[in-house]
Amino acid sequence: MAEKKATFEEQLSQLQQIVSHLEQGNVPLEEALTQYKDGIELARALQKKLTSAEKTLGSLIDDEGNEKQYEKATDDPSNNGGGNRGYGSDEKPLEE
């Protein structure tokens, strides 16, 4: 019988348990190394799922049913943290 693939939330919970256990500091070295390795594998799997989800959400559908490319806000000061509404943009700033 095939094993059920763990959900993102289940994997995240496993990673949190590993971290918590290792932070207690009373784990034998061999067990700590094994848990650390398992934690790294979980972290990579979780990152892969997040990256995949981000790509899935990368295309948005507007009100007319047209697909629009999602543009992630960055820490780039040229866009003032507001997506595409950076300095020099033709778009009007949001009114408060």
N, CA, C and O atoms as a printed pandas DataFrame, in Angstrom:
     atom_number atom_name residue_name chain_id  residue_number  x_coord  y_coord  z_coord
0              1         N          MET        A               1    0.837   -1.182    0.000
1              2        CA          MET        A               1    0.000    0.000    0.000
2              3         C          MET        A               1    0.879    1.241    0.000
3              4         O          MET        A               1    1.823    1.341    0.783
4              5         N          ALA        A               2    0.568    2.181   -0.875
5              6        CA          ALA        A               2    1.362    3.404   -0.994
6              7         C          ALA        A               2    1.124    4.312    0.206
7              8         O          ALA        A               2    0.010    4.427    0.718
8              9         N          GLU        A               3    2.218    4.960    0.642
9             10        CA          GLU        A               3    2.107    5.897    1.759
10            11         C          GLU        A               3    1.459    7.191    1.296
11            12         O          GLU        A               3    1.685    7.649    0.176
12            13         N          LYS        A               4    0.646    7.776    2.179
13            14        CA          LYS        A               4    0.040    9.076    1.899
14            15         C          LYS        A               4    1.139   10.134    1.972
15            16         O          LYS        A               4    1.922   10.169    2.921
16            17         N          LYS        A               5    1.181   10.983    0.967
17            18        CA          LYS        A               5    2.180   12.043    0.950
18            19         C          LYS        A               5    1.793   13.114    1.968
19            20         O          LYS        A               5    0.647   13.562    2.002
20            21         N          ALA        A               6    2.743   13.514    2.785
21            22        CA          ALA        A               6    2.485   14.496    3.843
22            23         C          ALA        A               6    2.149   15.850    3.237
23            24         O          ALA        A               6    2.728   16.252    2.228
24            25         N          THR        A               7    1.215   16.543    3.855
25            26        CA          THR        A               7    0.846   17.883    3.411
26            27         C          THR        A               7    1.929   18.875    3.830
27            28         O          THR        A               7    2.813   18.556    4.625
28            29         N          PHE        A               8    1.841   20.062    3.286
29            30        CA          PHE        A               8    2.771   21.128    3.651
30            31         C          PHE        A               8    2.736   21.361    5.156
31            32         O          PHE        A               8    3.773   21.470    5.810
32            33         N          GLU        A               9    1.521   21.434    5.690
33            34        CA          GLU        A               9    1.354   21.714    7.113
34            35         C          GLU        A               9    1.933   20.594    7.977
35            36         O          GLU        A               9    2.537   20.861    9.016
36            37         N          GLU        A              10    1.750   19.344    7.552
37            38        CA          GLU        A              10    2.306   18.217    8.300
38            39         C          GLU        A              10    3.828   18.244    8.272
39            40         O          GLU        A              10    4.478   17.986    9.285
40            41         N          GLN        A              11    4.401   18.559    7.100
41            42        CA          GLN        A              11    5.855   18.646    7.001
42            43         C          GLN        A              11    6.393   19.801    7.836
43            44         O          GLN        A              11    7.435   19.670    8.479
44            45         N          LEU        A              12    5.697   20.917    7.830
45            46        CA          LEU        A              12    6.119   22.060    8.629
46            47         C          LEU        A              12    6.090   21.712   10.114
47            48         O          LEU        A              12    6.993   22.088   10.862
48            49         N          SER        A              13    5.062   21.001   10.533
49            50        CA          SER        A              13    4.958   20.577   11.927
50            51         C          SER        A              13    6.108   19.639   12.299
51            52         O          SER        A              13    6.673   19.743   13.387
52            53         N          GLN        A              14    6.447   18.733   11.399
53            54        CA          GLN        A              14    7.577   17.825   11.636
54            55         C          GLN        A              14    8.873   18.606   11.802
55            56         O          GLN        A              14    9.674   18.325   12.693
56            57         N          LEU        A              15    9.069   19.597   10.925
57            58        CA          LEU        A              15   10.276   20.423   11.001
58            59         C          LEU        A              15   10.327   21.188   12.319
59            60         O          LEU        A              15   11.383   21.287   12.944
60            61         N          GLN        A              16    9.195   21.722   12.735
61            62        CA          GLN        A              16    9.144   22.454   14.005
62            63         C          GLN        A              16    9.467   21.540   15.181
63            64         O          GLN        A              16   10.141   21.960   16.122
64            65         N          GLN        A              17    8.994   20.297   15.139
65            66        CA          GLN        A              17    9.292   19.338   16.206
66            67         C          GLN        A              17   10.780   19.021   16.246
67            68         O          GLN        A              17   11.372   18.936   17.322
68            69         N          ILE        A              18   11.383   18.846   15.073
69            70        CA          ILE        A              18   12.822   18.563   15.010
70            71         C          ILE        A              18   13.610   19.719   15.597
71            72         O          ILE        A              18   14.510   19.513   16.412
72            73         N          VAL        A              19   13.273   20.934   15.186
73            74        CA          VAL        A              19   13.980   22.122   15.680
74            75         C          VAL        A              19   13.836   22.228   17.192
75            76         O          VAL        A              19   14.814   22.470   17.900
76            77         N          SER        A              20   12.627   22.050   17.678
77            78        CA          SER        A              20   12.371   22.128   19.116
78            79         C          SER        A              20   13.192   21.086   19.880
79            80         O          SER        A              20   13.782   21.385   20.919
80            81         N          HIS        A              21   13.219   19.881   19.360
81            82        CA          HIS        A              21   13.960   18.794   20.010
82            83         C          HIS        A              21   15.452   19.087   20.028
83            84         O          HIS        A              21   16.125   18.865   21.035
84            85         N          LEU        A              22   15.967   19.589   18.903
85            86        CA          LEU        A              22   17.398   19.902   18.837
86            87         C          LEU        A              22   17.761   21.093   19.718
87            88         O          LEU        A              22   18.862   21.145   20.264
88            89         N          GLU        A              23   16.844   22.049   19.860
89            90        CA          GLU        A              23   17.119   23.222   20.692
90            91         C          GLU        A              23   17.219   22.866   22.175
91            92         O          GLU        A              23   17.871   23.575   22.942
92            93         N          GLN        A              24   16.584   21.785   22.574
93            94        CA          GLN        A              24   16.656   21.369   23.974
94            95         C          GLN        A              24   18.076   20.984   24.359
95            96         O          GLN        A              24   18.463   21.101   25.522
96            97         N          GLY        A              25   18.852   20.524   23.382
97            98        CA          GLY        A              25   20.262   20.280   23.608
98            99         C          GLY        A              25   20.619   18.976   24.293
99           100         O          GLY        A              25   21.801   18.714   24.511
100          101         N          ASN        A              26   19.655   18.156   24.636
101          102        CA          ASN        A              26   19.973   16.905   25.323
102          103         C          ASN        A              26   19.799   15.706   24.390
103          104         O          ASN        A              26   19.288   14.660   24.790
104          105         N          VAL        A              27   20.239   15.881   23.131
105          106        CA          VAL        A              27   20.121   14.839   22.119
106          107         C          VAL        A              27   21.513   14.281   21.846
107          108         O          VAL        A              27   22.452   15.042   21.615
108          109         N          PRO        A              28   21.651   12.948   21.871
109          110        CA          PRO        A              28   22.957   12.365   21.532
110          111         C          PRO        A              28   23.401   12.810   20.133
111          112         O          PRO        A              28   22.570   13.046   19.256
112          113         N          LEU        A              29   24.697   12.919   19.940
113          114        CA          LEU        A              29   25.266   13.447   18.705
114          115         C          LEU        A              29   24.740   12.743   17.460
115          116         O          LEU        A              29   24.330   13.398   16.501
116          117         N          GLU        A              30   24.751   11.421   17.471
117          118        CA          GLU        A              30   24.323   10.670   16.288
118          119         C          GLU        A              30   22.858   10.971   15.948
119          120         O          GLU        A              30   22.510   11.155   14.781
120          121         N          GLU        A              31   22.010   11.020   16.975
121          122        CA          GLU        A              31   20.604   11.322   16.768
122          123         C          GLU        A              31   20.431   12.764   16.291
123          124         O          GLU        A              31   19.602   13.043   15.425
124          125         N          ALA        A              32   21.215   13.671   16.857
125          126        CA          ALA        A              32   21.145   15.074   16.464
126          127         C          ALA        A              32   21.518   15.237   14.990
127          128         O          ALA        A              32   20.874   15.994   14.262
128          129         N          LEU        A              33   22.555   14.529   14.555
129          130        CA          LEU        A              33   22.971   14.611   13.156
130          131         C          LEU        A              33   21.890   14.067   12.225
131          132         O          LEU        A              33   21.629   14.642   11.169
132          133         N          THR        A              34   21.270   12.969   12.614
133          134        CA          THR        A              34   20.195   12.381   11.814
134          135         C          THR        A              34   19.009   13.335   11.737
135          136         O          THR        A              34   18.445   13.554   10.665
136          137         N          GLN        A              35   18.634   13.900   12.885
137          138        CA          GLN        A              35   17.509   14.826   12.900
138          139         C          GLN        A              35   17.828   16.097   12.110
139          140         O          GLN        A              35   16.964   16.638   11.419
140          141         N          TYR        A              36   19.048   16.560   12.213
141          142        CA          TYR        A              36   19.458   17.745   11.461
142          143         C          TYR        A              36   19.334   17.483    9.959
143          144         O          TYR        A              36   18.815   18.312    9.211
144          145         N          LYS        A              37   19.822   16.310    9.533
145          146        CA          LYS        A              37   19.732   15.931    8.120
146          147         C          LYS        A              37   18.264   15.857    7.683
147          148         O          LYS        A              37   17.905   16.359    6.617
148          149         N          ASP        A              38   17.424   15.236    8.502
149          150        CA          ASP        A              38   15.994   15.150    8.193
150          151         C          ASP        A              38   15.374   16.544    8.118
151          152         O          ASP        A              38   14.541   16.815    7.253
152          153         N          GLY        A              39   15.783   17.416    9.023
153          154        CA          GLY        A              39   15.274   18.785    9.036
154          155         C          GLY        A              39   15.654   19.550    7.781
155          156         O          GLY        A              39   14.844   20.300    7.236
156          157         N          ILE        A              40   16.883   19.362    7.321
157          158        CA          ILE        A              40   17.338   20.022    6.091
158          159         C          ILE        A              40   16.523   19.523    4.904
159          160         O          ILE        A              40   16.120   20.313    4.050
160          161         N          GLU        A              41   16.277   18.213    4.846
161          162        CA          GLU        A              41   15.474   17.654    3.750
162          163         C          GLU        A              41   14.052   18.195    3.783
163          164         O          GLU        A              41   13.488   18.526    2.741
164          165         N          LEU        A              42   13.471   18.285    4.973
165          166        CA          LEU        A              42   12.129   18.855    5.107
166          167         C          LEU        A              42   12.109   20.316    4.682
167          168         O          LEU        A              42   11.203   20.747    3.968
168          169         N          ALA        A              43   13.100   21.074    5.115
169          170        CA          ALA        A              43   13.166   22.493    4.769
170          171         C          ALA        A              43   13.263   22.678    3.254
171          172         O          ALA        A              43   12.625   23.568    2.692
172          173         N          ARG        A              44   14.059   21.841    2.598
173          174        CA          ARG        A              44   14.184   21.928    1.136
174          175         C          ARG        A              44   12.863   21.572    0.457
175          176         O          ARG        A              44   12.458   22.237   -0.497
176          177         N          ALA        A              45   12.187   20.523    0.946
177          178        CA          ALA        A              45   10.899   20.122    0.373
178          179         C          ALA        A              45    9.869   21.229    0.556
179          180         O          ALA        A              45    9.095   21.520   -0.356
180          181         N          LEU        A              46    9.859   21.845    1.738
181          182        CA          LEU        A              46    8.921   22.940    1.998
182          183         C          LEU        A              46    9.219   24.136    1.098
183          184         O          LEU        A              46    8.296   24.753    0.566
184          185         N          GLN        A              47   10.487   24.466    0.923
185          186        CA          GLN        A              47   10.863   25.580    0.052
186          187         C          GLN        A              47   10.441   25.301   -1.378
187          188         O          GLN        A              47    9.972   26.197   -2.080
188          189         N          LYS        A              48   10.609   24.054   -1.810
189          190        CA          LYS        A              48   10.209   23.667   -3.167
190          191         C          LYS        A              48    8.700   23.838   -3.350
191          192         O          LYS        A              48    8.249   24.325   -4.387
192          193         N          LYS        A              49    7.925   23.438   -2.343
193          194        CA          LYS        A              49    6.468   23.599   -2.411
194          195         C          LYS        A              49    6.088   25.077   -2.441
195          196         O          LYS        A              49    5.190   25.471   -3.184
196          197         N          LEU        A              50    6.764   25.893   -1.641
197          198        CA          LEU        A              50    6.473   27.333   -1.639
198          199         C          LEU        A              50    6.806   27.970   -2.988
199          200         O          LEU        A              50    6.051   28.802   -3.492
200          201         N          THR        A              51    7.929   27.579   -3.562
201          202        CA          THR        A              51    8.321   28.104   -4.865
202          203         C          THR        A              51    7.303   27.705   -5.926
203          204         O          THR        A              51    6.934   28.513   -6.779
204          205         N          SER        A              52    6.856   26.466   -5.869
205          206        CA          SER        A              52    5.847   25.986   -6.810
206          207         C          SER        A              52    4.529   26.752   -6.651
207          208         O          SER        A              52    3.893   27.121   -7.639
208          209         N          ALA        A              53    4.132   26.985   -5.404
209          210        CA          ALA        A              53    2.901   27.731   -5.146
210          211         C          ALA        A              53    3.025   29.159   -5.663
211          212         O          ALA        A              53    2.072   29.703   -6.220
212          213         N          GLU        A              54    4.194   29.766   -5.480
213          214        CA          GLU        A              54    4.416   31.126   -5.957
214          215         C          GLU        A              54    4.303   31.184   -7.474
215          216         O          GLU        A              54    3.728   32.128   -8.015
216          217         N          LYS        A              55    4.846   30.184   -8.165
217          218        CA          LYS        A              55    4.745   30.143   -9.623
218          219         C          LYS        A              55    3.294   29.965  -10.053
219          220         O          LYS        A              55    2.849   30.568  -11.029
220          221         N          THR        A              56    2.558   29.129   -9.316
221          222        CA          THR        A              56    1.151   28.911   -9.635
222          223         C          THR        A              56    0.365   30.204   -9.498
223          224         O          THR        A              56   -0.502   30.509  -10.317
224          225         N          LEU        A              57    0.676   30.956   -8.460
225          226        CA          LEU        A              57   -0.015   32.217   -8.233
226          227         C          LEU        A              57    0.550   33.346   -9.090
227          228         O          LEU        A              57    0.033   34.463   -9.085
228          229         N          GLY        A              58    1.615   33.040   -9.824
229          230        CA          GLY        A              58    2.281   34.049  -10.636
230          231         C          GLY        A              58    1.414   34.617  -11.730
231          232         O          GLY        A              58    1.639   35.741  -12.178
232          233         N          SER        A              59    0.440   33.872  -12.163
233          234        CA          SER        A              59   -0.481   34.375  -13.173
234          235         C          SER        A              59   -1.832   34.593  -12.522
235          236         O          SER        A              59   -2.385   33.695  -11.887
236          237         N          LEU        A              60   -2.340   35.766  -12.682
237          238        CA          LEU        A              60   -3.631   36.107  -12.111
238          239         C          LEU        A              60   -4.619   36.365  -13.234
239          240         O          LEU        A              60   -4.235   36.743  -14.341
240          241         N          ILE        A              61   -5.860   36.163  -12.948
241          242        CA          ILE        A              61   -6.918   36.442  -13.909
242          243         C          ILE        A              61   -7.615   37.737  -13.484
243          244         O          ILE        A              61   -8.061   37.854  -12.343
244          245         N          ASP        A              62   -7.712   38.712  -14.400
245          246        CA          ASP        A              62   -8.389   39.960  -14.055
246          247         C          ASP        A              62   -9.902   39.807  -14.228
247          248         O          ASP        A              62  -10.385   38.734  -14.589
248          249         N          ASP        A              63  -10.640   40.878  -13.972
249          250        CA          ASP        A              63  -12.102   40.839  -14.009
250          251         C          ASP        A              63  -12.657   40.449  -15.373
251          252         O          ASP        A              63  -13.751   39.890  -15.454
252          253         N          GLU        A              64  -11.925   40.731  -16.443
253          254        CA          GLU        A              64  -12.388   40.401  -17.788
254          255         C          GLU        A              64  -11.968   39.002  -18.214
255          256         O          GLU        A              64  -12.242   38.596  -19.343
256          257         N          GLY        A              65  -11.314   38.264  -17.338
257          258        CA          GLY        A              65  -10.876   36.908  -17.672
258          259         C          GLY        A              65   -9.532   36.864  -18.374
259          260         O          GLY        A              65   -9.122   35.811  -18.860
260          261         N          ASN        A              66   -8.842   37.995  -18.434
261          262        CA          ASN        A              66   -7.523   38.039  -19.061
262          263         C          ASN        A              66   -6.458   37.684  -18.040
263          264         O          ASN        A              66   -6.509   38.105  -16.884
264          265         N          GLU        A              67   -5.500   36.906  -18.494
265          266        CA          GLU        A              67   -4.415   36.510  -17.602
266          267         C          GLU        A              67   -3.411   37.641  -17.507
267          268         O          GLU        A              67   -2.986   38.195  -18.521
268          269         N          LYS        A              68   -3.031   37.984  -16.272
269          270        CA          LYS        A              68   -2.040   39.021  -16.030
270          271         C          LYS        A              68   -0.876   38.393  -15.291
271          272         O          LYS        A              68   -1.076   37.546  -14.421
272          273         N          GLN        A              69    0.325   38.793  -15.626
273          274        CA          GLN        A              69    1.503   38.285  -14.946
274          275         C          GLN        A              69    1.631   38.967  -13.590
275          276         O          GLN        A              69    1.596   40.194  -13.499
276          277         N          TYR        A              70    1.777   38.180  -12.558
277          278        CA          TYR        A              70    1.957   38.693  -11.204
278          279         C          TYR        A              70    3.360   39.243  -11.079
279          280         O          TYR        A              70    4.323   38.595  -11.488
280          281         N          GLU        A              71    3.484   40.430  -10.518
281          282        CA          GLU        A              71    4.798   41.023  -10.299
282          283         C          GLU        A              71    5.000   41.219   -8.817
283          284         O          GLU        A              71    4.325   42.025   -8.177
284          285         N          LYS        A              72    5.925   40.481   -8.294
285          286        CA          LYS        A              72    6.191   40.468   -6.863
286          287         C          LYS        A              72    6.841   41.773   -6.425
287          288         O          LYS        A              72    7.772   42.260   -7.067
288          289         N          ALA        A              73    6.341   42.339   -5.320
289          290        CA          ALA        A              73    6.962   43.527   -4.739
290          291         C          ALA        A              73    8.335   43.137   -4.219
291          292         O          ALA        A              73    8.519   42.041   -3.691
292          293         N          THR        A              74    9.280   44.021   -4.367
293          294        CA          THR        A              74   10.638   43.727   -3.919
294          295         C          THR        A              74   11.083   44.765   -2.901
295          296         O          THR        A              74   10.368   45.721   -2.602
296          297         N          ASP        A              75   12.269   44.551   -2.386
297          298        CA          ASP        A              75   12.864   45.512   -1.460
298          299         C          ASP        A              75   13.608   46.612   -2.217
299          300         O          ASP        A              75   14.270   47.455   -1.613
300          301         N          ASP        A              76   13.493   46.593   -3.534
301          302        CA          ASP        A              76   14.155   47.580   -4.367
302          303         C          ASP        A              76   13.609   48.970   -4.043
303          304         O          ASP        A              76   12.412   49.206   -4.204
304          305         N          PRO        A              77   14.460   49.892   -3.591
305          306        CA          PRO        A              77   13.969   51.224   -3.229
306          307         C          PRO        A              77   13.383   51.980   -4.412
307          308         O          PRO        A              77   12.635   52.937   -4.211
308          309         N          SER        A              78   13.699   51.578   -5.635
309          310        CA          SER        A              78   13.177   52.299   -6.792
310          311         C          SER        A              78   11.683   52.090   -6.967
311          312         O          SER        A              78   11.030   52.852   -7.679
312          313         N          ASN        A              79   11.126   51.046   -6.312
313          314        CA          ASN        A              79    9.679   50.876   -6.436
314          315         C          ASN        A              79    8.964   51.215   -5.137
315          316         O          ASN        A              79    7.753   51.025   -5.020
316          317         N          ASN        A              80    9.712   51.714   -4.163
317          318        CA          ASN        A              80    9.141   52.197   -2.912
318          319         C          ASN        A              80    8.282   51.141   -2.214
319          320         O          ASN        A              80    7.356   51.479   -1.478
320          321         N          GLY        A              81    8.592   49.855   -2.446
321          322        CA          GLY        A              81    7.860   48.784   -1.788
322          323         C          GLY        A              81    6.425   48.659   -2.230
323          324         O          GLY        A              81    5.645   47.972   -1.571
324          325         N          GLY        A              82    6.043   49.296   -3.321
325          326        CA          GLY        A              82    4.656   49.286   -3.750
326          327         C          GLY        A              82    4.449   48.604   -5.075
327          328         O          GLY        A              82    3.732   49.124   -5.930
328          329         N          GLY        A              83    5.056   47.453   -5.267
329          330        CA          GLY        A              83    4.867   46.750   -6.520
330          331         C          GLY        A              83    5.439   47.555   -7.665
331          332         O          GLY        A              83    6.631   47.862   -7.670
332          333         N          ASN        A              84    4.611   47.903   -8.633
333          334        CA          ASN        A              84    5.075   48.648   -9.799
334          335         C          ASN        A              84    4.861   50.138   -9.669
335          336         O          ASN        A              84    5.072   50.860  -10.643
336          337         N          ARG        A              85    4.455   50.632   -8.520
337          338        CA          ARG        A              85    4.205   52.060   -8.342
338          339         C          ARG        A              85    5.445   52.741   -7.776
339          340         O          ARG        A              85    5.380   53.366   -6.717
340          341         N          GLY        A              86    6.547   52.627   -8.456
341          342        CA          GLY        A              86    7.790   53.214   -7.980
342          343         C          GLY        A              86    7.922   54.656   -8.387
343          344         O          GLY        A              86    7.019   55.226   -9.000
344          345         N          TYR        A              87    9.037   55.240   -8.051
345          346        CA          TYR        A              87    9.324   56.612   -8.435
346          347         C          TYR        A              87    9.323   56.699   -9.949
347          348         O          TYR        A              87    9.854   55.822  -10.630
348          349         N          GLY        A              88    8.738   57.738  -10.462
349          350        CA          GLY        A              88    8.704   57.918  -11.906
350          351         C          GLY        A              88    7.604   57.136  -12.577
351          352         O          GLY        A              88    7.516   57.139  -13.805
352          353         N          SER        A              89    6.772   56.474  -11.824
353          354        CA          SER        A              89    5.687   55.708  -12.396
354          355         C          SER        A              89    4.587   56.631  -12.866
355          356         O          SER        A              89    4.346   57.684  -12.275
356          357         N          ASP        A              90    3.913   56.224  -13.948
357          358        CA          ASP        A              90    2.788   56.996  -14.447
358          359         C          ASP        A              90    1.527   56.747  -13.620
359          360         O          ASP        A              90    0.551   57.489  -13.725
360          361         N          GLU        A              91    1.556   55.718  -12.815
361          362        CA          GLU        A              91    0.392   55.350  -12.020
362          363         C          GLU        A              91    0.250   56.289  -10.832
363          364         O          GLU        A              91    1.237   56.632  -10.181
364          365         N          LYS        A              92   -0.976   56.699  -10.555
365          366        CA          LYS        A              92   -1.224   57.608   -9.450
366          367         C          LYS        A              92   -1.063   56.870   -8.135
367          368         O          LYS        A              92   -1.409   55.692   -8.057
368          369         N          PRO        A              93   -0.548   57.520   -7.095
369          370        CA          PRO        A              93   -0.430   56.869   -5.787
370          371         C          PRO        A              93   -1.815   56.606   -5.195
371          372         O          PRO        A              93   -2.790   57.278   -5.534
372          373         N          LEU        A              94   -1.879   55.637   -4.325
373          374        CA          LEU        A              94   -3.137   55.331   -3.656
374          375         C          LEU        A              94   -3.529   56.474   -2.751
375          376         O          LEU        A              94   -2.693   57.039   -2.046
376          377         N          GLU        A              95   -4.810   56.815   -2.774
377          378        CA          GLU        A              95   -5.279   57.884   -1.907
378          379         C          GLU        A              95   -5.662   57.300   -0.558
379          380         O          GLU        A              95   -6.203   56.197   -0.479
380          381         N          GLU        A              96   -5.384   58.033    0.481
381          382        CA          GLU        A              96   -5.688   57.546    1.834
382          383         C          GLU        A              96   -6.987   58.095    2.313
383          384         O          GLU        A              96   -7.409   57.797    3.430
